[in-house]
């Protein structure tokens, strides 16, 4: 193996902007910031969500960002800022690096992810299936 996940994470974190849950919470009501939840749908249903966050499964991220893709989501072309998060900050670090490499800007991720967000007592909505 040429690179393990730890090396990939170290490289990503050296090149991206990382914010604490508290810093991210200060952006929650900012109309020019979109929170992007990269967790699996089962995680969201089980553990809840950050209010107003867009749910993007990690496996579709590149396709949703790229305007040339048939799966493109217009909110990624909005010119807004993006705050990515997953459960613990690993997937979101790699996704933030990928999004940045694709030209999405500005983009950052939450250190410690949703787990750190909840532990800090920041706002959450219950999970359950989306209607």
C-alpha positions in Angstrom: 0.0 0.0 0.0 1.5 3.3 -1.0 -0.6 5.5 1.3 -2.8 4.6 4.2 -5.8 6.5 5.4 -3.8 8.4 8.1 -1.4 9.8 5.5 -4.3 10.8 3.3 -6.0 12.5 6.2 -2.8 14.3 7.2 -2.3 15.5 3.6 -5.9 16.7 3.4 -5.8 18.5 6.7 -2.6 20.3 5.8 -4.3 21.8 2.7 -7.9 22.6 3.9 -9.5 24.9 6.3 -10.6 23.2 9.5 -13.0 24.8 12.0 -14.1 23.9 15.4 -17.7 23.0 16.0 -18.2 26.4 17.8 -16.7 28.3 14.9 -19.0 26.4 12.5 -22.0 27.1 14.7 -21.3 30.8 14.2 -22.0 30.3 10.5 -25.2 28.3 11.0 -27.5 31.3 10.4 -25.3 32.8 7.7 -27.4 32.8 4.4 -24.2 32.6 2.4 -23.0 29.4 4.1 -24.3 25.9 3.3 -23.7 23.0 5.7 -23.1 19.7 3.9 -23.7 16.4 5.8 -21.7 13.6 4.2 -22.9 10.8 6.5 -24.8 7.7 5.4 -28.6 8.1 5.5 -28.8 5.5 8.3 -26.5 7.7 10.4 -28.6 10.7 9.9 -31.8 8.8 10.7 -30.3 7.3 13.9 -28.3 10.3 15.2 -30.1 13.4 14.0 -28.8 16.3 11.9 -27.5 19.8 12.0 -30.5 22.1 11.2 -30.7 23.2 7.6 -27.8 21.0 6.4 -27.9 19.5 2.9 -27.5 15.8 2.9 -25.0 14.5 0.3 -23.8 10.9 0.5 -20.0 10.8 0.2 -20.2 8.6 -2.8 -22.1 11.2 -4.9 -20.2 14.3 -3.9 -18.0 14.7 -7.0 -20.9 14.1 -9.3 -23.1 16.6 -7.5 -20.4 19.3 -7.5 -19.4 19.0 -11.2 -21.7 21.2 -13.4 -20.9 18.9 -16.3 -22.3 15.8 -14.5 -25.9 14.7 -15.1 -26.2 14.5 -11.3 -25.1 18.1 -10.6 -26.9 19.9 -7.8 -27.3 23.7 -8.4 -26.6 24.6 -4.8 -23.0 23.7 -5.4 -22.9 26.4 -8.1 -24.5 29.0 -5.8 -21.2 30.9 -5.0 -21.8 30.3 -1.3 -19.4 29.0 1.3 -19.6 25.3 2.3 -19.0 23.6 5.7 -18.6 19.8 5.3 -19.0 17.3 8.1 -19.4 13.6 8.7 -19.6 11.7 12.0 -16.0 12.1 13.1 -14.2 14.4 10.6 -12.4 11.8 8.5 -14.7 11.6 5.5 -15.3 15.3 5.6 -11.6 16.1 5.6 -11.1 13.9 2.5 -14.3 15.3 0.9 -13.2 18.9 1.6 -9.9 18.3 -0.1 -11.6 16.7 -3.1 -14.1 19.6 -3.4 -11.3 22.1 -3.1 -9.3 20.3 -5.7 -12.4 20.4 -8.0 -12.5 24.2 -7.6 -15.3 24.6 -5.0 -14.5 27.5 -2.8 -14.6 28.5 -0.1 -15.0 25.2 1.6 -14.0 23.9 5.1 -14.8 21.1 7.4 -15.8 20.6 11.1 -13.0 19.1 13.3 -14.4 16.1 15.0 -17.6 16.2 12.8 -21.1 15.7 14.0 -19.9 13.8 17.1 -18.0 16.9 18.3 -20.9 19.1 17.3 -23.3 17.2 19.5 -20.8 16.9 22.4 -20.5 20.7 22.3 -24.2 21.0 22.9 -24.8 22.7 19.6 -28.3 22.6 17.8 -29.5 19.3 16.4 -32.7 18.1 14.8 -34.0 14.6 15.4 -33.2 12.0 12.8 -35.9 9.7 11.5 -36.8 9.2 7.8 -37.2 12.4 5.7 -40.6 12.8 4.3 
